[in-house]
Amino acid sequence: MTKYLISFDDGAMTFPEEELPDVAEAAHAVEREAEEAGVWVFSGGLKNHEGASVVATDGTVTDIRHQDSRQYLGGFAVVEVPSLEEALRWAAKIAVACRCAQEVREFVPDPDF
């Protein structure tokens, strides 16, 4: 079994605010389905990136809003499935529920764990 990160960029969810309860329920339904299928590891939505910080190797802390990067992670799910094709199927369900495209990336296996 391989773990995959399914994620979307901050700001990708562009539906009207009054639709948030419906989107949240749809996303929770996919999570419940994945839990029942035994593939769900965990997920989370992230607060606005403007409150984030970057810690350098020397311990220096910088507010992320001063970084050059223009893409920020908005939310994610981790699934553990036997194939990329299966991860893509779960990403498609999440994309429909969250009403935005999802990126799928395989975790690098750690031979020590």
Buried (B, 14 or more C-beta within 10 A) or exposed (E): EBBBBBBBBBEBBEEEEEEEEEBEEBBEEBBEBBEEEEBBBEBEBBEEBEEBEEEEEEEEEEEBEEEEEEEBBBBBBBBBBEEBEBBBEBBBBBBEBBBBEBEBEEEEEEEEE
